[in-house]
Amino acid sequence: MVEALYDGSVNLIPVIVDDEVEARQNLDRYHWLDLSMADALNMAAAVRVGVRTIFSFDADYLHAGFIRVPPFYPWW
């Protein structure tokens, strides 16, 4: 599984300094979500490169405007 990170079948997006600045703004912008810095950085990097669909079991991405896979069902 880890090999997929390096064999080209997964597109890794490196985090840059500007993403950290945006992540801190995300923490303030979505303060009621109690985001982790990891989620805030993921959001910042995704927005920077134009990714709008996120694979996550965390509904916080929905509140930040992302399309989440798998879909969110309120009865889960």
PDB file of N, CA, C and O in Angstrom, chain B, residues numbered from 101:
ATOM      1  N   MET B 101       0.822  -1.197   0.000  1.00  0.00           N
ATOM      2  CA  MET B 101       0.000   0.000   0.000  1.00  0.00           C
ATOM      3  C   MET B 101       0.861   1.254   0.000  1.00  0.00           C
ATOM      4  O   MET B 101       0.585   2.195  -0.745  1.00  0.00           O
ATOM      5  N   VAL B 102       1.896   1.277   0.825  1.00  0.00           N
ATOM      6  CA  VAL B 102       2.775   2.437   0.887  1.00  0.00           C
ATOM      7  C   VAL B 102       3.474   2.652  -0.454  1.00  0.00           C
ATOM      8  O   VAL B 102       3.786   3.787  -0.817  1.00  0.00           O
ATOM      9  N   GLU B 103       3.720   1.576  -1.185  1.00  0.00           N
ATOM     10  CA  GLU B 103       4.379   1.688  -2.483  1.00  0.00           C
ATOM     11  C   GLU B 103       3.599   2.599  -3.431  1.00  0.00           C
ATOM     12  O   GLU B 103       4.192   3.252  -4.289  1.00  0.00           O
ATOM     13  N   ALA B 104       2.268   2.646  -3.279  1.00  0.00           N
ATOM     14  CA  ALA B 104       1.438   3.483  -4.148  1.00  0.00           C
ATOM     15  C   ALA B 104       1.785   4.962  -4.011  1.00  0.00           C
ATOM     16  O   ALA B 104       1.540   5.748  -4.926  1.00  0.00           O
ATOM     17  N   LEU B 105       2.355   5.341  -2.870  1.00  0.00           N
ATOM     18  CA  LEU B 105       2.754   6.735  -2.685  1.00  0.00           C
ATOM     19  C   LEU B 105       3.935   7.108  -3.566  1.00  0.00           C
ATOM     20  O   LEU B 105       4.156   8.285  -3.852  1.00  0.00           O
ATOM     21  N   TYR B 106       4.693   6.108  -3.994  1.00  0.00           N
ATOM     22  CA  TYR B 106       5.927   6.376  -4.726  1.00  0.00           C
ATOM     23  C   TYR B 106       5.952   5.814  -6.142  1.00  0.00           C
ATOM     24  O   TYR B 106       6.877   6.106  -6.900  1.00  0.00           O
ATOM     25  N   ASP B 107       4.953   5.012  -6.515  1.00  0.00           N
ATOM     26  CA  ASP B 107       4.986   4.408  -7.848  1.00  0.00           C
ATOM     27  C   ASP B 107       4.217   5.209  -8.891  1.00  0.00           C
ATOM     28  O   ASP B 107       4.083   4.770 -10.034  1.00  0.00           O
ATOM     29  N   GLY B 108       3.713   6.372  -8.512  1.00  0.00           N
ATOM     30  CA  GLY B 108       3.016   7.237  -9.460  1.00  0.00           C
ATOM     31  C   GLY B 108       1.517   7.026  -9.520  1.00  0.00           C
ATOM     32  O   GLY B 108       0.827   7.763 -10.225  1.00  0.00           O
ATOM     33  N   SER B 109       0.992   6.048  -8.806  1.00  0.00           N
ATOM     34  CA  SER B 109      -0.451   5.812  -8.860  1.00  0.00           C
ATOM     35  C   SER B 109      -1.233   6.742  -7.930  1.00  0.00           C
ATOM     36  O   SER B 109      -2.461   6.792  -7.994  1.00  0.00           O
ATOM     37  N   VAL B 110      -0.527   7.476  -7.068  1.00  0.00           N
ATOM     38  CA  VAL B 110      -1.141   8.467  -6.191  1.00  0.00           C
ATOM     39  C   VAL B 110      -0.436   9.794  -6.431  1.00  0.00           C
ATOM     40  O   VAL B 110       0.793   9.857  -6.479  1.00  0.00           O
ATOM     41  N   ASN B 111      -1.221  10.848  -6.579  1.00  0.00           N
ATOM     42  CA  ASN B 111      -0.651  12.175  -6.789  1.00  0.00           C
ATOM     43  C   ASN B 111      -0.482  12.867  -5.441  1.00  0.00           C
ATOM     44  O   ASN B 111      -1.461  13.270  -4.813  1.00  0.00           O
ATOM     45  N   LEU B 112       0.758  13.002  -5.005  1.00  0.00           N
ATOM     46  CA  LEU B 112       1.040  13.685  -3.739  1.00  0.00           C
ATOM     47  C   LEU B 112       1.175  15.181  -3.988  1.00  0.00           C
ATOM     48  O   LEU B 112       1.831  15.609  -4.937  1.00  0.00           O
ATOM     49  N   ILE B 113       0.550  15.962  -3.130  1.00  0.00           N
ATOM     50  CA  ILE B 113       0.619  17.427  -3.232  1.00  0.00           C
ATOM     51  C   ILE B 113       1.465  17.923  -2.074  1.00  0.00           C
ATOM     52  O   ILE B 113       1.055  17.810  -0.919  1.00  0.00           O
ATOM     53  N   PRO B 114       2.641  18.472  -2.360  1.00  0.00           N
ATOM     54  CA  PRO B 114       3.466  18.972  -1.257  1.00  0.00           C
ATOM     55  C   PRO B 114       2.859  20.231  -0.641  1.00  0.00           C
ATOM     56  O   PRO B 114       2.277  21.061  -1.339  1.00  0.00           O
ATOM     57  N   VAL B 115       3.001  20.355   0.651  1.00  0.00           N
ATOM     58  CA  VAL B 115       2.543  21.543   1.370  1.00  0.00           C
ATOM     59  C   VAL B 115       3.645  22.593   1.279  1.00  0.00           C
ATOM     60  O   VAL B 115       4.823  22.289   1.467  1.00  0.00           O
ATOM     61  N   ILE B 116       3.252  23.828   0.991  1.00  0.00           N
ATOM     62  CA  ILE B 116       4.212  24.930   0.903  1.00  0.00           C
ATOM     63  C   ILE B 116       3.909  25.953   2.002  1.00  0.00           C
ATOM     64  O   ILE B 116       2.889  25.865   2.685  1.00  0.00           O
ATOM     65  N   VAL B 117       4.804  26.912   2.156  1.00  0.00           N
ATOM     66  CA  VAL B 117       4.660  27.907   3.230  1.00  0.00           C
ATOM     67  C   VAL B 117       3.330  28.648   3.113  1.00  0.00           C
ATOM     68  O   VAL B 117       2.681  28.900   4.128  1.00  0.00           O
ATOM     69  N   ASP B 118       2.916  28.999   1.905  1.00  0.00           N
ATOM     70  CA  ASP B 118       1.639  29.699   1.732  1.00  0.00           C
ATOM     71  C   ASP B 118       0.460  28.865   2.243  1.00  0.00           C
ATOM     72  O   ASP B 118      -0.538  29.412   2.711  1.00  0.00           O
ATOM     73  N   ASP B 119       0.583  27.545   2.150  1.00  0.00           N
ATOM     74  CA  ASP B 119      -0.486  26.678   2.663  1.00  0.00           C
ATOM     75  C   ASP B 119      -0.598  26.789   4.175  1.00  0.00           C
ATOM     76  O   ASP B 119      -1.699  26.746   4.723  1.00  0.00           O
ATOM     77  N   GLU B 120       0.532  26.932   4.848  1.00  0.00           N
ATOM     78  CA  GLU B 120       0.485  27.070   6.308  1.00  0.00           C
ATOM     79  C   GLU B 120      -0.231  28.356   6.698  1.00  0.00           C
ATOM     80  O   GLU B 120      -1.014  28.373   7.648  1.00  0.00           O
ATOM     81  N   VAL B 121       0.035  29.427   5.969  1.00  0.00           N
ATOM     82  CA  VAL B 121      -0.650  30.705   6.231  1.00  0.00           C
ATOM     83  C   VAL B 121      -2.152  30.532   6.028  1.00  0.00           C
ATOM     84  O   VAL B 121      -2.948  30.961   6.864  1.00  0.00           O
ATOM     85  N   GLU B 122      -2.537  29.905   4.921  1.00  0.00           N
ATOM     86  CA  GLU B 122      -3.955  29.676   4.635  1.00  0.00           C
ATOM     87  C   GLU B 122      -4.571  28.724   5.653  1.00  0.00           C
ATOM     88  O   GLU B 122      -5.729  28.895   6.034  1.00  0.00           O
ATOM     89  N   ALA B 123      -3.817  27.730   6.096  1.00  0.00           N
ATOM     90  CA  ALA B 123      -4.328  26.783   7.090  1.00  0.00           C
ATOM     91  C   ALA B 123      -4.667  27.497   8.391  1.00  0.00           C
ATOM     92  O   ALA B 123      -5.693  27.215   9.010  1.00  0.00           O
ATOM     93  N   ARG B 124      -3.809  28.417   8.802  1.00  0.00           N
ATOM     94  CA  ARG B 124      -4.101  29.178  10.023  1.00  0.00           C
ATOM     95  C   ARG B 124      -5.375  30.008   9.849  1.00  0.00           C
ATOM     96  O   ARG B 124      -6.155  30.162  10.789  1.00  0.00           O
ATOM     97  N   GLN B 125      -5.579  30.536   8.649  1.00  0.00           N
ATOM     98  CA  GLN B 125      -6.813  31.281   8.373  1.00  0.00           C
ATOM     99  C   GLN B 125      -8.018  30.335   8.384  1.00  0.00           C
ATOM    100  O   GLN B 125      -9.100  30.703   8.841  1.00  0.00           O
ATOM    101  N   ASN B 126      -7.819  29.113   7.877  1.00  0.00           N
ATOM    102  CA  ASN B 126      -8.895  28.119   7.928  1.00  0.00           C
ATOM    103  C   ASN B 126      -9.276  27.788   9.369  1.00  0.00           C
ATOM    104  O   ASN B 126     -10.456  27.624   9.680  1.00  0.00           O
ATOM    105  N   LEU B 127      -8.282  27.691  10.243  1.00  0.00           N
ATOM    106  CA  LEU B 127      -8.567  27.405  11.651  1.00  0.00           C
ATOM    107  C   LEU B 127      -9.437  28.502  12.257  1.00  0.00           C
ATOM    108  O   LEU B 127     -10.335  28.219  13.050  1.00  0.00           O
ATOM    109  N   ASP B 128      -9.172  29.757  11.884  1.00  0.00           N
ATOM    110  CA  ASP B 128      -9.995  30.873  12.360  1.00  0.00           C
ATOM    111  C   ASP B 128     -11.354  30.892  11.658  1.00  0.00           C
ATOM    112  O   ASP B 128     -12.391  31.064  12.299  1.00  0.00           O
ATOM    113  N   ARG B 129     -11.337  30.716  10.342  1.00  0.00           N
ATOM    114  CA  ARG B 129     -12.554  30.794   9.530  1.00  0.00           C
ATOM    115  C   ARG B 129     -13.576  29.735   9.960  1.00  0.00           C
ATOM    116  O   ARG B 129     -14.774  30.013  10.018  1.00  0.00           O
ATOM    117  N   TYR B 130     -13.101  28.531  10.258  1.00  0.00           N
ATOM    118  CA  TYR B 130     -13.986  27.422  10.625  1.00  0.00           C
ATOM    119  C   TYR B 130     -13.789  27.027  12.087  1.00  0.00           C
ATOM    120  O   TYR B 130     -13.749  25.841  12.414  1.00  0.00           O
ATOM    121  N   HIS B 131     -13.668  28.008  12.950  1.00  0.00           N
ATOM    122  CA  HIS B 131     -13.354  27.759  14.362  1.00  0.00           C
ATOM    123  C   HIS B 131     -14.363  26.847  15.043  1.00  0.00           C
ATOM    124  O   HIS B 131     -13.997  26.111  15.959  1.00  0.00           O
ATOM    125  N   TRP B 132     -15.606  26.875  14.629  1.00  0.00           N
ATOM    126  CA  TRP B 132     -16.635  26.046  15.261  1.00  0.00           C
ATOM    127  C   TRP B 132     -16.478  24.563  14.909  1.00  0.00           C
ATOM    128  O   TRP B 132     -17.084  23.710  15.558  1.00  0.00           O
ATOM    129  N   LEU B 133     -15.672  24.247  13.888  1.00  0.00           N
ATOM    130  CA  LEU B 133     -15.472  22.857  13.494  1.00  0.00           C
ATOM    131  C   LEU B 133     -14.395  22.160  14.314  1.00  0.00           C
ATOM    132  O   LEU B 133     -14.299  20.933  14.293  1.00  0.00           O
ATOM    133  N   ASP B 134     -13.591  22.921  15.029  1.00  0.00           N
ATOM    134  CA  ASP B 134     -12.498  22.350  15.803  1.00  0.00           C
ATOM    135  C   ASP B 134     -11.581  21.508  14.907  1.00  0.00           C
ATOM    136  O   ASP B 134     -11.271  20.358  15.217  1.00  0.00           O
ATOM    137  N   LEU B 135     -11.156  22.111  13.784  1.00  0.00           N
ATOM    138  CA  LEU B 135     -10.282  21.445  12.822  1.00  0.00           C
ATOM    139  C   LEU B 135      -8.915  21.151  13.426  1.00  0.00           C
ATOM    140  O   LEU B 135      -8.428  21.879  14.291  1.00  0.00           O
ATOM    141  N   SER B 136      -8.314  20.077  12.953  1.00  0.00           N
ATOM    142  CA  SER B 136      -6.906  19.839  13.275  1.00  0.00           C
ATOM    143  C   SER B 136      -6.064  20.642  12.284  1.00  0.00           C
ATOM    144  O   SER B 136      -6.549  21.034  11.223  1.00  0.00           O
ATOM    145  N   MET B 137      -4.811  20.882  12.633  1.00  0.00           N
ATOM    146  CA  MET B 137      -3.919  21.571  11.702  1.00  0.00           C
ATOM    147  C   MET B 137      -3.740  20.728  10.441  1.00  0.00           C
ATOM    148  O   MET B 137      -3.599  21.280   9.349  1.00  0.00           O
ATOM    149  N   ALA B 138      -3.743  19.414  10.571  1.00  0.00           N
ATOM    150  CA  ALA B 138      -3.610  18.536   9.401  1.00  0.00           C
ATOM    151  C   ALA B 138      -4.772  18.751   8.432  1.00  0.00           C
ATOM    152  O   ALA B 138      -4.554  18.880   7.228  1.00  0.00           O
ATOM    153  N   ASP B 139      -6.005  18.791   8.945  1.00  0.00           N
ATOM    154  CA  ASP B 139      -7.158  19.040   8.077  1.00  0.00           C
ATOM    155  C   ASP B 139      -7.086  20.423   7.458  1.00  0.00           C
ATOM    156  O   ASP B 139      -7.372  20.582   6.271  1.00  0.00           O
ATOM    157  N   ALA B 140      -6.711  21.422   8.233  1.00  0.00           N
ATOM    158  CA  ALA B 140      -6.608  22.786   7.717  1.00  0.00           C
ATOM    159  C   ALA B 140      -5.546  22.877   6.622  1.00  0.00           C
ATOM    160  O   ALA B 140      -5.745  23.583   5.633  1.00  0.00           O
ATOM    161  N   LEU B 141      -4.419  22.173   6.782  1.00  0.00           N
ATOM    162  CA  LEU B 141      -3.376  22.146   5.747  1.00  0.00           C
ATOM    163  C   LEU B 141      -3.856  21.405   4.509  1.00  0.00           C
ATOM    164  O   LEU B 141      -3.605  21.841   3.386  1.00  0.00           O
ATOM    165  N   ASN B 142      -4.541  20.292   4.707  1.00  0.00           N
ATOM    166  CA  ASN B 142      -5.091  19.554   3.567  1.00  0.00           C
ATOM    167  C   ASN B 142      -6.034  20.430   2.761  1.00  0.00           C
ATOM    168  O   ASN B 142      -5.977  20.442   1.531  1.00  0.00           O
ATOM    169  N   MET B 143      -6.898  21.161   3.446  1.00  0.00           N
ATOM    170  CA  MET B 143      -7.834  22.056   2.770  1.00  0.00           C
ATOM    171  C   MET B 143      -7.090  23.137   1.986  1.00  0.00           C
ATOM    172  O   MET B 143      -7.424  23.420   0.835  1.00  0.00           O
ATOM    173  N   ALA B 144      -6.085  23.734   2.612  1.00  0.00           N
ATOM    174  CA  ALA B 144      -5.327  24.817   1.961  1.00  0.00           C
ATOM    175  C   ALA B 144      -4.620  24.310   0.714  1.00  0.00           C
ATOM    176  O   ALA B 144      -4.684  24.950  -0.336  1.00  0.00           O
ATOM    177  N   ALA B 145      -3.949  23.170   0.814  1.00  0.00           N
ATOM    178  CA  ALA B 145      -3.232  22.622  -0.339  1.00  0.00           C
ATOM    179  C   ALA B 145      -4.206  22.212  -1.440  1.00  0.00           C
ATOM    180  O   ALA B 145      -3.929  22.427  -2.620  1.00  0.00           O
ATOM    181  N   ALA B 146      -5.335  21.629  -1.068  1.00  0.00           N
ATOM    182  CA  ALA B 146      -6.327  21.214  -2.056  1.00  0.00           C
ATOM    183  C   ALA B 146      -6.882  22.411  -2.819  1.00  0.00           C
ATOM    184  O   ALA B 146      -7.000  22.370  -4.043  1.00  0.00           O
ATOM    185  N   VAL B 147      -7.218  23.467  -2.103  1.00  0.00           N
ATOM    186  CA  VAL B 147      -7.736  24.672  -2.760  1.00  0.00           C
ATOM    187  C   VAL B 147      -6.688  25.255  -3.698  1.00  0.00           C
ATOM    188  O   VAL B 147      -7.012  25.683  -4.805  1.00  0.00           O
ATOM    189  N   ARG B 148      -5.436  25.272  -3.260  1.00  0.00           N
ATOM    190  CA  ARG B 148      -4.354  25.845  -4.085  1.00  0.00           C
ATOM    191  C   ARG B 148      -4.228  25.146  -5.431  1.00  0.00           C
ATOM    192  O   ARG B 148      -3.993  25.799  -6.448  1.00  0.00           O
ATOM    193  N   VAL B 149      -4.380  23.829  -5.445  1.00  0.00           N
ATOM    194  CA  VAL B 149      -4.197  23.091  -6.703  1.00  0.00           C
ATOM    195  C   VAL B 149      -5.521  22.790  -7.417  1.00  0.00           C
ATOM    196  O   VAL B 149      -5.530  22.139  -8.462  1.00  0.00           O
ATOM    197  N   GLY B 150      -6.627  23.261  -6.858  1.00  0.00           N
ATOM    198  CA  GLY B 150      -7.914  23.122  -7.532  1.00  0.00           C
ATOM    199  C   GLY B 150      -8.667  21.833  -7.261  1.00  0.00           C
ATOM    200  O   GLY B 150      -9.581  21.484  -8.007  1.00  0.00           O
ATOM    201  N   VAL B 151      -8.298  21.120  -6.204  1.00  0.00           N
ATOM    202  CA  VAL B 151      -9.015  19.899  -5.828  1.00  0.00           C
ATOM    203  C   VAL B 151     -10.263  20.292  -5.059  1.00  0.00           C
ATOM    204  O   VAL B 151     -10.188  21.064  -4.103  1.00  0.00           O
ATOM    205  N   ARG B 152     -11.412  19.765  -5.470  1.00  0.00           N
ATOM    206  CA  ARG B 152     -12.667  20.075  -4.775  1.00  0.00           C
ATOM    207  C   ARG B 152     -13.317  18.838  -4.179  1.00  0.00           C
ATOM    208  O   ARG B 152     -14.258  18.956  -3.395  1.00  0.00           O
ATOM    209  N   THR B 153     -12.831  17.644  -4.539  1.00  0.00           N
ATOM    210  CA  THR B 153     -13.386  16.408  -4.023  1.00  0.00           C
ATOM    211  C   THR B 153     -12.364  15.756  -3.104  1.00  0.00           C
ATOM    212  O   THR B 153     -11.214  15.544  -3.489  1.00  0.00           O
ATOM    213  N   ILE B 154     -12.791  15.441  -1.894  1.00  0.00           N
ATOM    214  CA  ILE B 154     -11.908  14.916  -0.858  1.00  0.00           C
ATOM    215  C   ILE B 154     -12.423  13.553  -0.401  1.00  0.00           C
ATOM    216  O   ILE B 154     -13.620  13.393  -0.161  1.00  0.00           O
ATOM    217  N   PHE B 155     -11.527  12.568  -0.277  1.00  0.00           N
ATOM    218  CA  PHE B 155     -11.897  11.298   0.339  1.00  0.00           C
ATOM    219  C   PHE B 155     -11.664  11.428   1.833  1.00  0.00           C
ATOM    220  O   PHE B 155     -10.529  11.584   2.283  1.00  0.00           O
ATOM    221  N   SER B 156     -12.741  11.363   2.594  1.00  0.00           N
ATOM    222  CA  SER B 156     -12.637  11.523   4.043  1.00  0.00           C
ATOM    223  C   SER B 156     -13.904  11.018   4.706  1.00  0.00           C
ATOM    224  O   SER B 156     -14.985  11.055   4.117  1.00  0.00           O
ATOM    225  N   PHE B 157     -13.762  10.550   5.926  1.00  0.00           N
ATOM    226  CA  PHE B 157     -14.935  10.206   6.727  1.00  0.00           C
ATOM    227  C   PHE B 157     -15.287  11.355   7.664  1.00  0.00           C
ATOM    228  O   PHE B 157     -16.163  11.223   8.518  1.00  0.00           O
ATOM    229  N   ASP B 158     -14.605  12.476   7.499  1.00  0.00           N
ATOM    230  CA  ASP B 158     -14.769  13.657   8.339  1.00  0.00           C
ATOM    231  C   ASP B 158     -15.707  14.644   7.640  1.00  0.00           C
ATOM    232  O   ASP B 158     -15.401  15.109   6.542  1.00  0.00           O
ATOM    233  N   ALA B 159     -16.835  14.966   8.257  1.00  0.00           N
ATOM    234  CA  ALA B 159     -17.819  15.870   7.660  1.00  0.00           C
ATOM    235  C   ALA B 159     -17.344  17.319   7.627  1.00  0.00           C
ATOM    236  O   ALA B 159     -17.981  18.154   6.986  1.00  0.00           O
ATOM    237  N   ASP B 160     -16.234  17.637   8.307  1.00  0.00           N
ATOM    238  CA  ASP B 160     -15.744  19.022   8.314  1.00  0.00           C
ATOM    239  C   ASP B 160     -15.462  19.530   6.907  1.00  0.00           C
ATOM    240  O   ASP B 160     -15.631  20.719   6.636  1.00  0.00           O
ATOM    241  N   TYR B 161     -15.038  18.654   6.015  1.00  0.00           N
ATOM    242  CA  TYR B 161     -14.747  19.081   4.644  1.00  0.00           C
ATOM    243  C   TYR B 161     -16.007  19.573   3.936  1.00  0.00           C
ATOM    244  O   TYR B 161     -15.938  20.467   3.093  1.00  0.00           O
ATOM    245  N   LEU B 162     -17.148  18.995   4.274  1.00  0.00           N
ATOM    246  CA  LEU B 162     -18.415  19.469   3.700  1.00  0.00           C
ATOM    247  C   LEU B 162     -18.680  20.911   4.087  1.00  0.00           C
ATOM    248  O   LEU B 162     -19.077  21.718   3.247  1.00  0.00           O
ATOM    249  N   HIS B 163     -18.466  21.241   5.350  1.00  0.00           N
ATOM    250  CA  HIS B 163     -18.712  22.596   5.844  1.00  0.00           C
ATOM    251  C   HIS B 163     -17.769  23.605   5.192  1.00  0.00           C
ATOM    252  O   HIS B 163     -18.091  24.788   5.090  1.00  0.00           O
ATOM    253  N   ALA B 164     -16.614  23.135   4.756  1.00  0.00           N
ATOM    254  CA  ALA B 164     -15.639  24.015   4.110  1.00  0.00           C
ATOM    255  C   ALA B 164     -15.857  24.093   2.603  1.00  0.00           C
ATOM    256  O   ALA B 164     -15.081  24.744   1.903  1.00  0.00           O
ATOM    257  N   GLY B 165     -16.906  23.438   2.090  1.00  0.00           N
ATOM    258  CA  GLY B 165     -17.263  23.575   0.687  1.00  0.00           C
ATOM    259  C   GLY B 165     -16.727  22.491  -0.237  1.00  0.00           C
ATOM    260  O   GLY B 165     -16.851  22.614  -1.455  1.00  0.00           O
ATOM    261  N   PHE B 166     -16.142  21.446   0.304  1.00  0.00           N
ATOM    262  CA  PHE B 166     -15.634  20.356  -0.519  1.00  0.00           C
ATOM    263  C   PHE B 166     -16.731  19.326  -0.770  1.00  0.00           C
ATOM    264  O   PHE B 166     -17.696  19.227  -0.012  1.00  0.00           O
ATOM    265  N   ILE B 167     -16.566  18.568  -1.838  1.00  0.00           N
ATOM    266  CA  ILE B 167     -17.403  17.402  -2.090  1.00  0.00           C
ATOM    267  C   ILE B 167     -16.677  16.245  -1.432  1.00  0.00           C
ATOM    268  O   ILE B 167     -15.495  16.017  -1.690  1.00  0.00           O
ATOM    269  N   ARG B 168     -17.372  15.527  -0.598  1.00  0.00           N
ATOM    270  CA  ARG B 168     -16.732  14.457   0.162  1.00  0.00           C
ATOM    271  C   ARG B 168     -17.105  13.088  -0.389  1.00  0.00           C
ATOM    272  O   ARG B 168     -18.272  12.816  -0.669  1.00  0.00           O
ATOM    273  N   VAL B 169     -16.116  12.241  -0.538  1.00  0.00           N
ATOM    274  CA  VAL B 169     -16.304  10.853  -0.925  1.00  0.00           C
ATOM    275  C   VAL B 169     -15.786  10.016   0.231  1.00  0.00           C
ATOM    276  O   VAL B 169     -14.644  10.239   0.633  1.00  0.00           O
ATOM    277  N   PRO B 170     -16.508   9.094   0.789  1.00  0.00           N
ATOM    278  CA  PRO B 170     -17.873   8.741   0.418  1.00  0.00           C
ATOM    279  C   PRO B 170     -18.858   9.836   0.819  1.00  0.00           C
ATOM    280  O   PRO B 170     -18.559  10.667   1.676  1.00  0.00           O
ATOM    281  N   PRO B 171     -20.039   9.829   0.190  1.00  0.00           N
ATOM    282  CA  PRO B 171     -21.026  10.873   0.524  1.00  0.00           C
ATOM    283  C   PRO B 171     -21.390  10.848   1.996  1.00  0.00           C
ATOM    284  O   PRO B 171     -21.271   9.821   2.665  1.00  0.00           O
ATOM    285  N   PHE B 172     -21.824  11.963   2.477  1.00  0.00           N
ATOM    286  CA  PHE B 172     -22.218  12.101   3.876  1.00  0.00           C
ATOM    287  C   PHE B 172     -23.681  11.728   4.028  1.00  0.00           C
ATOM    288  O   PHE B 172     -24.547  12.257   3.331  1.00  0.00           O
ATOM    289  N   TYR B 173     -23.944  10.818   4.939  1.00  0.00           N
ATOM    290  CA  TYR B 173     -25.318  10.464   5.266  1.00  0.00           C
ATOM    291  C   TYR B 173     -25.527  10.758   6.745  1.00  0.00           C
ATOM    292  O   TYR B 173     -24.797  10.229   7.584  1.00  0.00           O
ATOM    293  N   PRO B 174     -26.510  11.593   7.084  1.00  0.00           N
ATOM    294  CA  PRO B 174     -26.682  12.018   8.471  1.00  0.00           C
ATOM    295  C   PRO B 174     -27.005  10.892   9.443  1.00  0.00           C
ATOM    296  O   PRO B 174     -26.851  11.076  10.651  1.00  0.00           O
ATOM    297  N   TRP B 175     -27.441   9.749   8.968  1.00  0.00           N
ATOM    298  CA  TRP B 175     -27.782   8.656   9.884  1.00  0.00           C
ATOM    299  C   TRP B 175     -26.584   7.774  10.208  1.00  0.00           C
ATOM    300  O   TRP B 175     -26.746   6.782  10.920  1.00  0.00           O
ATOM    301  N   TRP B 176     -25.386   8.091   9.717  1.00  0.00           N
ATOM    302  CA  TRP B 176     -24.186   7.311  10.042  1.00  0.00           C
ATOM    303  C   TRP B 176     -23.754   7.603  11.437  1.00  0.00           C
ATOM    304  O   TRP B 176     -22.761   7.046  11.904  1.00  0.00           O
TER     305      TRP B 176
END
